[in-house]
Amino acid sequence: MTVTADEQAAHRPAPDPVAETPCLVVDVAVAEAQYRRIAGAFPDADVHYAVKANPEPALVRRLVAAGCRFDVAGPSEIDLCLDAGADPSDLSYGNTIKKAPDIAYAYRRGVRLFAFDSWAELDKLAIHAPDASVICRVLASSRGARWPLSRKFGCAPEMAVDLLRRAARLGLDAAGIAFHVGSQQMTPARWEPSIAIAADVFARLRAEGVNLRILNAGGGFPVDYLARAAPIQDYAAAIEEALVRHFEFDQPELMIEPGRYIAAPAGVLHTEVVLISQKSYGIEPRWVYLDVGRFGGLAETEGEAIQYRLTTPHDGSGRVGPVIVAGPTCDSVDVLYERTRYDLPMDLRVGDILRIEGTGAYTATYASVGFNGFPPLRTVCVNG
Ligand SMILES: *Cc1c(COP(=O)(O)O)cnc(C)c1O
C-alpha cells in the first residue's frame, strides 16, 4: 500500500509556530487577567487599554469581551477596536496630535471623547468633532519613570483653564483633565501632584459655571522586570487618597489608561543564542549575541531603560557569570545590556533558546521593517 504525500502530511505533527525564533508569544488570557486585576484595584474607574502597547487583534478581542475600554491614537487603532467588537462610546482618542481628517473620521465612526492640549487642536476639534467631549491634558512630572514622557504632551494648568473655558464656548463638552506620569512609573506618590493640579482647574472653572467631571489619570502603572514593581493596590490606594484629599466631597469620574500593565506580562520573546564570545584572553564578561535586539523589537532597552528578565534552559543548575547582551545587527547601538549586571549560566551554548520575559508591551510594533535584512518580530497569540 502506498501512502500519498497528503496522508504523510496529515500524520506529521503540526509545525511548532514558536520553534522559529525570534518569536513573541502573547498569551491573551494573561492580558485579560491583568485587565481584571487593575479593574479590581480601581473599582470606580473606567479602564481604557492603551492600544499602542500591543495591538494584536486577538488581545483586543479578548479585552472587549472582558468589558475593557480603549485609548486609541488614530484611525487604524479605531478600526482595530471597532472590528474587535468595541462600542465607539468606549473609545477615547487620547492622542493630542491629530490630523483634521482623522478627527473627522473618528467622529463619523462614533468616537465622542477626545484629548487635546493646545489652541490649534481645540479649533480642529470644534470644527470636525462638534459637541464632542474634550479632555485637556496638563503637563506632569515623569520623575521615577523608567520610560519618561518629557514635555511633549500637556500644557500648563493656567492654559488648561483658558482652553477648557474656550471649549465650552465653542459648543464642545468641556469634560475634564488628563495627565500621564510617564511609563513604568515606580513611585505611587507621583500621581498626587497632578491630581492636586486637576482639582484646582476643576475648582477655578466651576466658579465660572463650567463643570468638569472626568479625571483621566493616564497610564504608567508598572510591571515586574528585573526590578519588581509594588502591587497595583499600592498605586490605587495612593490615587484614591489623593482624590479624597484634593476633590473632597465632589469626586470626579476617574478614568485610567494602562497599556504596559495589561500587555507586558502577557508576552515572552523566544530568542536563540547566535554567538557567545570574548574579546580577549583576559578575565572579562562573555558577550552573548541573540537573534533579536534593539531593532527587532527591544527598543526600550535604549539607555538600558527597561531591563527584561532573561531565563535559560540551564537556570537553577551550575555556575553563572556576567555577560554583555547584544543583538544580531551590524549596528553598534544594538547592544542591549552592558552597564546593567546580567549573569547567565556558564553552561549557556550557541543554539540555546533564551526567554525574554515580560515583553508583551512596546516590542513587536517597535520592530524595524527590515533593518540589515532582519525581518520584523513575529507574534504568535495563544489562548485567543
Ligand atoms: C501610551 C499611553 C498610555 C499607556 O501608558 P503605559 O505607561 O503603557 O500604561 C496611556 N495614555 C496615553 C495617552 C498614552 O499615549
The ligand as an SDF file (V2000), in Angstrom:
LIG
                    3D

 15 15  0  0  0  0  0  0  0  0999 V2000
    0.9010   55.2400   25.8000 C   0  0  0  0  0  0  0  0  0  0  0  0
   -0.2240   55.8710   26.5340 C   0  0  0  0  0  0  0  0  0  0  0  0
   -0.7500   55.2630   27.6700 C   0  0  0  0  0  0  0  0  0  0  0  0
   -0.2090   53.9760   28.2460 C   0  0  0  0  0  0  0  0  0  0  0  0
    0.8920   54.1520   29.0420 O   0  0  0  0  0  0  0  0  0  0  0  0
    1.5280   52.9290   29.8520 P   0  0  0  0  0  0  0  0  0  0  0  0
    2.6950   53.5110   30.5190 O   0  0  0  0  0  0  0  0  0  0  0  0
    1.8510   51.8680   28.8830 O   0  0  0  0  0  0  0  0  0  0  0  0
    0.4840   52.4830   30.8260 O   0  0  0  0  0  0  0  0  0  0  0  0
   -1.8210   55.8710   28.2840 C   0  0  0  0  0  0  0  0  0  0  0  0
   -2.3430   57.0160   27.8180 N   0  0  0  0  0  0  0  0  0  0  0  0
   -1.8600   57.6340   26.7210 C   0  0  0  0  0  0  0  0  0  0  0  0
   -2.4970   58.8810   26.2460 C   0  0  0  0  0  0  0  0  0  0  0  0
   -0.7900   57.0800   26.0580 C   0  0  0  0  0  0  0  0  0  0  0  0
   -0.3040   57.6980   24.9730 O   0  0  0  0  0  0  0  0  0  0  0  0
  1  2  1  0
  2  3  1  0
  2 14  2  0
  3  4  1  0
  3 10  2  0
  4  5  1  0
  5  6  1  0
  6  7  2  0
  6  8  1  0
  6  9  1  0
 10 11  1  0
 11 12  2  0
 12 13  1  0
 12 14  1  0
 14 15  1  0
M  END
$$$$
